[in-house]
Amino acid sequence: MFFQSAHEEKDKEVLLHFIRQNPLGVLITGMNSSQQDFLQCTHAPFVVDFPEETGKTDPYLRAHIAKQNPQVKTMMEAVDDKPPNVLELDDDILVLFNGKHDHYVTPKYYVETKPDTGKVVPTWNYSAVQAYGKMSLYYDSKTPETGEFLAKQLHDLSQHTEKSIMGYTGGENPEPWKVSDAPQSYTDLLKKNIVGIEIRITKLQGKFKMSQEMRPGDREGVIQGFAKLGGDTGTAISNLVKERKVQEPLEPRPYDEPLVEKSDRIPGAPCMSVSLEGPSEMSKTEELFYITTKITYDGPTNEDHEAINDDIKPIIIHDYPFTHDQFRLQRRCLDYDPSKDSNGNSIQWETYFEDEGNQGWKIVDESGVEVNVTDPEFFRSLKPEESFVRKNYLEFFDLHPDTVVGDTYRYQYCGGCVDWWIWGDCEEHAKTVVKLPCWLYGLVVDPADNDGRRSS
Protein backbone atom coordinates (compact mmCIF):
# COMPACT_ATOMS: atom_id res chain seq x y z
CA MET A 1 0.00 0.00 0.00
CA PHE A 2 1.27 3.45 -0.87
CA PHE A 3 1.26 5.93 2.02
CA GLN A 4 1.25 9.66 1.45
CA SER A 5 2.14 11.51 4.64
CA ALA A 6 -1.21 13.33 4.62
CA HIS A 7 -3.08 10.00 4.69
CA GLU A 8 -0.88 7.85 6.90
CA GLU A 9 -1.91 7.04 10.48
CA LYS A 10 1.02 5.92 12.66
CA ASP A 11 -0.64 5.78 16.09
CA LYS A 12 -0.73 2.07 17.01
CA GLU A 13 -3.58 2.56 19.46
CA VAL A 14 -5.72 4.16 16.75
CA LEU A 15 -4.95 1.30 14.35
CA LEU A 16 -5.75 -1.43 16.89
CA HIS A 17 -9.06 0.23 17.77
CA PHE A 18 -9.80 0.46 14.02
CA ILE A 19 -9.39 -3.34 13.79
CA ARG A 20 -11.64 -3.84 16.80
CA GLN A 21 -14.31 -1.68 15.20
CA ASN A 22 -13.88 -3.36 11.80
CA PRO A 23 -13.17 -7.01 12.70
CA LEU A 24 -13.72 -8.62 9.30
CA GLY A 25 -10.24 -9.06 7.86
CA VAL A 26 -8.73 -10.65 4.78
CA LEU A 27 -6.01 -13.16 5.71
CA ILE A 28 -3.43 -13.20 2.88
CA THR A 29 -0.68 -15.78 2.52
CA GLY A 30 1.92 -16.61 -0.11
CA MET A 31 3.14 -20.20 0.34
CA ASN A 32 4.45 -22.91 -1.93
CA SER A 33 2.17 -25.92 -2.24
CA SER A 34 2.11 -29.06 -4.34
CA GLN A 35 -1.65 -28.79 -4.92
CA GLN A 36 -2.90 -25.33 -3.96
CA ASP A 37 -2.36 -21.83 -5.35
CA PHE A 38 0.63 -19.87 -4.05
CA LEU A 39 -1.44 -16.76 -3.22
CA GLN A 40 -4.57 -17.33 -1.17
CA CYS A 41 -6.88 -15.27 0.99
CA THR A 42 -9.74 -15.87 3.41
CA HIS A 43 -12.27 -13.47 4.90
CA ALA A 44 -12.63 -14.01 8.64
CA PRO A 45 -13.65 -11.95 11.69
CA PHE A 46 -10.74 -11.32 14.07
CA VAL A 47 -10.37 -10.60 17.76
CA VAL A 48 -7.58 -8.14 18.58
CA ASP A 49 -5.69 -8.41 21.87
CA PHE A 50 -3.98 -5.24 23.11
CA PRO A 51 -0.63 -5.72 24.92
CA GLU A 52 -2.05 -4.25 28.14
CA GLU A 53 -4.84 -6.84 28.04
CA THR A 54 -2.53 -9.85 27.70
CA GLY A 55 0.68 -8.70 29.37
CA LYS A 56 2.57 -9.54 26.18
CA THR A 57 4.95 -7.19 24.37
CA ASP A 58 3.15 -7.27 21.01
CA PRO A 59 -0.52 -7.06 20.02
CA TYR A 60 -2.13 -10.26 18.71
CA LEU A 61 -4.93 -11.23 16.34
CA ARG A 62 -7.10 -14.32 16.81
CA ALA A 63 -9.51 -16.03 14.41
CA HIS A 64 -10.75 -19.43 13.24
CA ILE A 65 -11.37 -20.83 9.77
CA ALA A 66 -12.58 -24.15 8.34
CA LYS A 67 -10.18 -27.09 8.10
CA GLN A 68 -11.39 -27.75 4.56
CA ASN A 69 -10.23 -24.31 3.45
CA PRO A 70 -7.51 -24.68 0.76
CA GLN A 71 -5.50 -22.04 2.61
CA VAL A 72 -5.43 -24.26 5.71
CA LYS A 73 -4.32 -27.23 3.60
CA THR A 74 -1.42 -25.16 2.29
CA MET A 75 -0.50 -24.14 5.84
CA MET A 76 -0.55 -27.75 6.99
CA GLU A 77 1.70 -28.70 4.10
CA ALA A 78 4.12 -25.95 5.15
CA VAL A 79 4.36 -27.32 8.73
CA ASP A 80 4.21 -31.00 7.79
CA ASP A 81 7.53 -31.83 9.44
CA LYS A 82 6.72 -30.06 12.72
CA PRO A 83 5.22 -31.66 15.84
CA PRO A 84 1.45 -31.33 16.39
CA ASN A 85 -0.27 -29.16 19.01
CA VAL A 86 0.59 -25.51 18.19
CA LEU A 87 2.10 -25.20 14.70
CA GLU A 88 4.17 -22.09 13.92
CA LEU A 89 4.55 -20.97 10.30
CA ASP A 90 7.86 -19.61 9.05
CA ASP A 91 6.30 -17.34 6.41
CA ASP A 92 5.06 -13.84 7.17
CA ILE A 93 1.36 -13.24 6.67
CA LEU A 94 -0.74 -10.14 6.02
CA VAL A 95 -4.24 -9.28 7.24
CA LEU A 96 -6.10 -6.41 5.60
CA PHE A 97 -8.95 -4.57 7.35
CA ASN A 98 -11.18 -2.06 5.55
CA GLY A 99 -13.24 0.70 7.14
CA LYS A 100 -17.03 0.56 7.14
CA HIS A 101 -17.38 3.44 4.70
CA ASP A 102 -15.70 4.18 1.38
CA HIS A 103 -16.95 6.00 -1.69
CA TYR A 104 -16.11 7.31 -5.14
CA VAL A 105 -15.27 11.05 -5.18
CA THR A 106 -16.46 12.95 -8.24
CA PRO A 107 -14.29 15.85 -9.53
CA LYS A 108 -17.44 18.00 -9.30
CA TYR A 109 -16.84 18.20 -5.54
CA TYR A 110 -13.53 20.05 -6.12
CA VAL A 111 -15.18 23.45 -6.20
CA GLU A 112 -11.90 25.40 -5.91
CA THR A 113 -9.58 23.70 -8.41
CA LYS A 114 -12.09 22.54 -11.04
CA PRO A 115 -13.28 26.05 -12.03
CA ASP A 116 -9.75 27.43 -11.59
CA THR A 117 -7.70 25.06 -13.77
CA GLY A 118 -9.91 22.06 -14.54
CA LYS A 119 -6.98 19.82 -13.57
CA VAL A 120 -8.91 17.39 -11.40
CA VAL A 121 -9.63 13.67 -11.73
CA PRO A 122 -11.86 11.22 -9.85
CA THR A 123 -10.57 9.30 -6.86
CA TRP A 124 -11.83 7.08 -4.03
CA ASN A 125 -11.93 7.90 -0.32
CA TYR A 126 -11.39 4.97 2.03
CA SER A 127 -9.70 3.81 5.22
CA ALA A 128 -7.70 0.63 5.74
CA VAL A 129 -5.27 -1.01 8.12
CA GLN A 130 -2.85 -3.78 7.26
CA ALA A 131 -1.22 -6.00 9.87
CA TYR A 132 1.88 -8.06 9.17
CA GLY A 133 2.87 -10.86 11.50
CA LYS A 134 3.83 -14.42 12.40
CA MET A 135 1.07 -17.01 12.62
CA SER A 136 0.48 -20.07 14.80
CA LEU A 137 -2.13 -22.77 14.06
CA TYR A 138 -4.25 -24.56 16.67
CA TYR A 139 -5.27 -27.56 14.60
CA ASP A 140 -6.17 -30.54 16.82
CA SER A 141 -9.19 -29.75 18.98
CA LYS A 142 -8.48 -32.82 21.15
CA THR A 143 -5.28 -31.29 22.57
CA PRO A 144 -5.62 -29.11 25.71
CA GLU A 145 -3.88 -26.14 24.07
CA THR A 146 -6.17 -26.11 21.03
CA GLY A 147 -9.32 -26.86 23.04
CA GLU A 148 -8.59 -23.96 25.39
CA PHE A 149 -7.70 -21.60 22.55
CA LEU A 150 -10.84 -22.36 20.53
CA ALA A 151 -13.11 -22.04 23.55
CA LYS A 152 -11.72 -18.61 24.39
CA GLN A 153 -11.69 -17.52 20.74
CA LEU A 154 -15.34 -18.44 20.13
CA HIS A 155 -16.44 -16.84 23.40
CA ASP A 156 -14.52 -13.59 22.90
CA LEU A 157 -15.55 -13.21 19.25
CA SER A 158 -19.25 -13.84 19.90
CA GLN A 159 -19.30 -11.45 22.87
CA HIS A 160 -17.55 -8.70 20.93
CA THR A 161 -19.78 -8.97 17.87
CA GLU A 162 -23.01 -9.40 19.85
CA LYS A 163 -22.32 -6.41 22.08
CA SER A 164 -20.27 -4.00 19.92
CA ILE A 165 -21.83 -4.66 16.52
CA MET A 166 -25.38 -5.76 17.35
CA GLY A 167 -25.72 -3.65 20.49
CA TYR A 168 -27.07 -6.60 22.51
CA THR A 169 -25.83 -5.48 25.91
CA GLY A 170 -28.73 -6.49 28.13
CA GLY A 171 -30.87 -4.25 30.29
CA GLU A 172 -33.13 -2.27 27.96
CA ASN A 173 -31.46 -4.03 25.02
CA PRO A 174 -31.64 -7.75 24.18
CA GLU A 175 -29.23 -10.10 25.92
CA PRO A 176 -26.20 -11.16 23.83
CA TRP A 177 -26.08 -14.64 22.38
CA LYS A 178 -23.52 -16.92 24.10
CA VAL A 179 -21.74 -20.01 22.84
CA SER A 180 -23.21 -21.88 25.80
CA ASP A 181 -26.70 -21.20 24.37
CA ALA A 182 -25.99 -23.88 21.74
CA PRO A 183 -25.82 -27.60 22.67
CA GLN A 184 -22.30 -28.53 23.76
CA SER A 185 -22.31 -31.64 21.58
CA TYR A 186 -23.03 -29.44 18.60
CA THR A 187 -20.26 -26.90 19.33
CA ASP A 188 -17.80 -29.73 20.09
CA LEU A 189 -18.54 -31.17 16.65
CA LEU A 190 -17.98 -27.80 15.02
CA LYS A 191 -14.65 -27.33 16.83
CA LYS A 192 -13.35 -30.50 15.19
CA ASN A 193 -13.81 -28.86 11.80
CA ILE A 194 -12.13 -25.51 12.45
CA VAL A 195 -8.57 -24.32 12.96
CA GLY A 196 -7.58 -21.67 15.47
CA ILE A 197 -5.29 -18.89 14.22
CA GLU A 198 -3.13 -16.63 16.37
CA ILE A 199 -1.02 -13.89 14.80
CA ARG A 200 1.69 -11.91 16.57
CA ILE A 201 1.57 -8.49 14.91
CA THR A 202 5.05 -7.35 13.86
CA LYS A 203 4.05 -4.30 11.81
CA LEU A 204 0.92 -2.14 11.61
CA GLN A 205 0.17 0.37 8.87
CA GLY A 206 -2.91 2.52 8.47
CA LYS A 207 -4.28 4.79 5.78
CA PHE A 208 -7.19 7.21 6.05
CA LYS A 209 -7.54 8.69 2.56
CA MET A 210 -10.07 11.44 3.17
CA SER A 211 -9.15 14.30 0.80
CA GLN A 212 -6.46 15.70 3.12
CA GLU A 213 -4.18 16.46 0.16
CA MET A 214 -6.73 18.71 -1.53
CA ARG A 215 -6.93 22.52 -1.37
CA PRO A 216 -9.15 23.96 1.41
CA GLY A 217 -12.01 24.85 -0.92
CA ASP A 218 -11.91 21.40 -2.50
CA ARG A 219 -12.03 19.68 0.90
CA GLU A 220 -15.03 21.79 1.86
CA GLY A 221 -16.65 20.85 -1.43
CA VAL A 222 -16.14 17.16 -0.61
CA ILE A 223 -17.61 17.65 2.87
CA GLN A 224 -20.69 19.43 1.52
CA GLY A 225 -21.05 17.06 -1.43
CA PHE A 226 -21.18 13.94 0.72
CA ALA A 227 -23.43 15.64 3.27
CA LYS A 228 -25.94 16.34 0.48
CA LEU A 229 -25.54 12.79 -0.81
CA GLY A 230 -26.78 11.62 2.58
CA GLY A 231 -27.33 8.08 3.75
CA ASP A 232 -25.07 6.29 6.20
CA THR A 233 -22.10 6.31 3.85
CA GLY A 234 -22.46 9.90 2.63
CA THR A 235 -22.81 11.24 6.16
CA ALA A 236 -19.92 9.12 7.44
CA ILE A 237 -17.54 10.19 4.65
CA SER A 238 -18.47 13.85 5.16
CA ASN A 239 -17.68 13.55 8.87
CA LEU A 240 -14.44 11.66 8.26
CA VAL A 241 -13.18 14.35 5.87
CA LYS A 242 -13.93 16.92 8.60
CA GLU A 243 -12.12 14.84 11.25
CA ARG A 244 -9.09 14.12 9.10
CA LYS A 245 -8.36 17.80 8.57
CA VAL A 246 -5.01 19.55 8.16
CA GLN A 247 -2.81 19.36 11.25
CA GLU A 248 -2.16 22.35 13.48
CA PRO A 249 0.39 24.81 12.05
CA LEU A 250 4.06 24.93 12.96
CA GLU A 251 5.63 28.19 14.04
CA PRO A 252 7.48 29.56 10.99
CA ARG A 253 11.04 30.86 10.91
CA PRO A 254 12.59 32.97 8.14
CA TYR A 255 15.14 31.44 5.79
CA ASP A 256 17.48 32.77 3.12
CA GLU A 257 16.28 32.23 -0.43
CA PRO A 258 19.06 30.59 -2.52
CA LEU A 259 19.94 31.68 -6.03
CA VAL A 260 18.82 29.66 -9.06
CA GLU A 261 21.42 29.15 -11.78
CA LYS A 262 20.58 30.02 -15.43
CA SER A 263 20.79 27.32 -18.11
CA ASP A 264 23.54 27.58 -20.72
CA ARG A 265 22.67 29.81 -23.67
CA ILE A 266 22.95 28.37 -27.21
CA PRO A 267 24.25 30.67 -29.97
CA GLY A 268 21.75 31.19 -32.79
CA ALA A 269 18.74 30.40 -30.64
CA PRO A 270 16.37 32.73 -28.80
CA CYS A 271 17.44 33.43 -25.23
CA MET A 272 14.77 32.93 -22.55
CA SER A 273 15.22 33.85 -18.90
CA VAL A 274 13.19 32.71 -15.91
CA SER A 275 12.82 34.49 -12.57
CA LEU A 276 10.96 33.24 -9.52
CA GLU A 277 9.37 35.13 -6.68
CA GLY A 278 7.77 33.61 -3.60
CA PRO A 279 7.36 33.90 0.17
CA SER A 280 10.46 33.88 2.37
CA GLU A 281 8.74 31.71 4.96
CA MET A 282 6.00 29.09 5.00
CA SER A 283 3.38 28.29 7.60
CA LYS A 284 0.49 25.83 7.71
CA THR A 285 -1.82 28.69 8.60
CA GLU A 286 -1.31 30.14 5.12
CA GLU A 287 -2.74 26.99 3.44
CA LEU A 288 -1.31 27.91 0.00
CA PHE A 289 2.02 29.43 -1.06
CA TYR A 290 2.09 31.05 -4.49
CA ILE A 291 5.26 31.10 -6.58
CA THR A 292 5.27 33.70 -9.37
CA THR A 293 7.28 32.72 -12.43
CA LYS A 294 8.24 35.42 -14.95
CA ILE A 295 9.41 34.17 -18.36
CA THR A 296 11.13 36.75 -20.59
CA TYR A 297 12.27 36.57 -24.21
CA ASP A 298 15.61 38.41 -24.04
CA GLY A 299 16.31 38.21 -27.78
CA PRO A 300 18.46 36.08 -30.11
CA THR A 301 21.76 34.77 -28.72
CA ASN A 302 25.10 35.73 -30.31
CA GLU A 303 28.34 33.74 -30.42
CA ASP A 304 29.39 35.23 -27.07
CA HIS A 305 26.27 33.71 -25.49
CA GLU A 306 24.77 37.17 -24.97
CA ALA A 307 21.18 38.11 -25.86
CA ILE A 308 20.81 40.78 -28.55
CA ASN A 309 17.80 42.67 -27.23
CA ASP A 310 17.84 45.29 -29.98
CA ASP A 311 16.77 42.70 -32.55
CA ILE A 312 13.11 43.04 -33.50
CA LYS A 313 12.57 39.37 -34.37
CA PRO A 314 9.43 38.07 -32.63
CA ILE A 315 9.02 34.37 -31.82
CA ILE A 316 6.34 31.86 -30.95
CA ILE A 317 7.29 29.29 -28.31
CA HIS A 318 5.68 26.17 -26.90
CA ASP A 319 5.37 27.07 -23.21
CA TYR A 320 5.19 23.54 -21.75
CA PRO A 321 8.81 23.81 -20.47
CA PHE A 322 7.59 26.55 -18.12
CA THR A 323 4.71 24.62 -16.56
CA HIS A 324 4.57 23.17 -13.05
CA ASP A 325 6.13 19.89 -14.22
CA GLN A 326 9.46 21.62 -14.87
CA PHE A 327 9.97 22.88 -11.32
CA ARG A 328 11.27 21.03 -8.28
CA LEU A 329 10.92 21.67 -4.58
CA GLN A 330 14.20 20.96 -2.81
CA ARG A 331 15.13 20.78 0.86
CA ARG A 332 18.56 21.67 2.23
CA CYS A 333 20.11 18.44 3.53
CA LEU A 334 20.43 18.40 7.30
CA ASP A 335 23.92 16.85 7.14
CA TYR A 336 25.26 19.24 4.48
CA ASP A 337 28.94 20.08 5.05
CA PRO A 338 30.21 23.05 2.93
CA SER A 339 33.81 21.91 3.45
CA LYS A 340 33.09 18.69 1.55
CA ASP A 341 30.95 20.24 -1.19
CA SER A 342 33.72 20.75 -3.74
CA ASN A 343 34.58 17.05 -4.01
CA GLY A 344 30.96 15.91 -4.15
CA ASN A 345 31.00 14.20 -0.77
CA SER A 346 28.29 16.40 0.66
CA ILE A 347 24.99 17.17 -1.07
CA GLN A 348 23.40 20.53 -0.29
CA TRP A 349 19.95 20.15 -1.86
CA GLU A 350 17.72 17.10 -2.17
CA THR A 351 14.58 16.96 -4.30
CA TYR A 352 11.43 15.76 -2.57
CA PHE A 353 8.56 14.69 -4.81
CA GLU A 354 5.53 12.75 -3.61
CA ASP A 355 3.25 11.35 -6.29
CA GLU A 356 0.02 10.77 -4.40
CA GLY A 357 -1.30 13.83 -6.20
CA ASN A 358 -1.56 11.41 -9.11
CA GLN A 359 -4.90 9.99 -7.97
CA GLY A 360 -5.40 7.82 -11.02
CA TRP A 361 -4.85 8.40 -14.71
CA LYS A 362 -6.08 6.84 -17.88
CA ILE A 363 -3.08 5.34 -19.68
CA VAL A 364 -3.29 5.97 -23.40
CA ASP A 365 -1.20 5.33 -26.46
CA GLU A 366 -2.88 7.26 -29.22
CA SER A 367 -1.60 9.41 -32.07
CA GLY A 368 -0.70 13.06 -31.54
CA VAL A 369 -3.26 15.87 -31.66
CA GLU A 370 -2.87 18.74 -34.13
CA VAL A 371 -2.82 22.15 -32.42
CA ASN A 372 -2.45 25.56 -34.04
CA VAL A 373 0.62 27.42 -32.75
CA THR A 374 -1.49 30.53 -32.13
CA ASP A 375 -3.48 28.69 -29.40
CA PRO A 376 -2.68 30.68 -26.21
CA GLU A 377 -3.27 27.67 -23.99
CA PHE A 378 -0.12 25.99 -25.30
CA PHE A 379 1.93 28.65 -27.14
CA ARG A 380 3.14 32.22 -26.56
CA SER A 381 3.99 34.94 -29.07
CA LEU A 382 6.72 37.27 -27.77
CA LYS A 383 8.85 40.18 -28.88
CA PRO A 384 12.34 40.82 -27.46
CA GLU A 385 12.19 41.84 -23.77
CA GLU A 386 8.50 40.83 -23.63
CA SER A 387 7.39 38.57 -20.74
CA PHE A 388 4.53 36.45 -19.52
CA VAL A 389 3.79 35.32 -15.96
CA ARG A 390 2.65 32.02 -14.45
CA LYS A 391 1.62 31.27 -10.90
CA ASN A 392 2.20 27.92 -9.25
CA TYR A 393 1.03 27.06 -5.77
CA LEU A 394 2.39 24.83 -3.05
CA GLU A 395 0.67 23.40 -0.01
CA PHE A 396 2.28 22.44 3.27
CA PHE A 397 1.70 18.80 2.30
CA ASP A 398 4.14 19.32 -0.59
CA LEU A 399 6.94 19.49 1.97
CA HIS A 400 8.85 16.46 3.23
CA PRO A 401 6.75 14.61 5.87
CA ASP A 402 9.39 15.04 8.61
CA THR A 403 9.76 18.81 8.06
CA VAL A 404 10.42 20.76 11.25
CA VAL A 405 10.57 24.45 12.11
CA GLY A 406 13.73 25.98 10.61
CA ASP A 407 14.11 23.69 7.59
CA THR A 408 15.18 25.48 4.39
CA TYR A 409 13.59 24.85 1.00
CA ARG A 410 14.06 26.24 -2.47
CA TYR A 411 11.82 26.10 -5.53
CA GLN A 412 13.97 25.61 -8.61
CA TYR A 413 13.36 25.71 -12.34
CA CYS A 414 14.88 22.70 -14.10
CA GLY A 415 13.26 22.76 -17.56
CA GLY A 416 16.44 23.64 -19.44
CA CYS A 417 15.24 24.67 -22.92
CA VAL A 418 12.18 25.21 -25.11
CA ASP A 419 11.34 22.08 -27.12
CA TRP A 420 9.66 23.97 -30.03
CA TRP A 421 9.85 27.57 -31.28
CA ILE A 422 9.69 29.47 -34.56
CA TRP A 423 10.58 32.96 -35.73
CA GLY A 424 7.58 35.17 -36.46
CA ASP A 425 4.29 36.17 -34.87
CA CYS A 426 0.72 34.84 -34.80
CA GLU A 427 -0.24 36.64 -38.00
CA GLU A 428 2.55 34.93 -39.95
CA HIS A 429 1.76 31.51 -38.50
CA ALA A 430 -2.04 31.60 -38.46
CA LYS A 431 -2.10 28.26 -40.30
CA THR A 432 0.93 26.59 -38.71
CA VAL A 433 0.11 23.45 -36.74
CA VAL A 434 2.19 20.99 -34.73
CA LYS A 435 1.27 17.76 -32.99
CA LEU A 436 1.10 17.45 -29.22
CA PRO A 437 0.71 14.15 -27.35
CA CYS A 438 -2.89 12.97 -27.03
CA TRP A 439 -3.01 14.18 -23.41
CA LEU A 440 -1.85 17.62 -24.72
CA TYR A 441 0.38 18.62 -21.79
CA GLY A 442 3.74 17.34 -22.99
CA LEU A 443 6.56 17.99 -25.46
CA VAL A 444 5.77 18.54 -29.15
CA VAL A 445 5.84 15.16 -30.90
CA ASP A 446 5.83 16.40 -34.52
CA PRO A 447 8.11 17.96 -35.58
CA ALA A 448 10.13 16.25 -32.84
CA ASP A 449 13.39 17.96 -33.87
CA ASN A 450 12.00 21.53 -33.96
CA ASP A 451 12.49 21.46 -37.76
CA GLY A 452 16.25 21.51 -37.25
CA ARG A 453 16.23 24.79 -35.32
CA ARG A 454 18.38 24.88 -32.21
CA SER A 455 16.59 24.62 -28.90
CA SER A 456 16.40 27.85 -26.94
Summary of the structure (lengths in Angstrom):
residues: 456
radius of gyration: 30.6
end to end distance: 42.1
largest distance: 100.9
contacts: 1269
relative contact order: 0.12
helix: 24%
strand: 31%
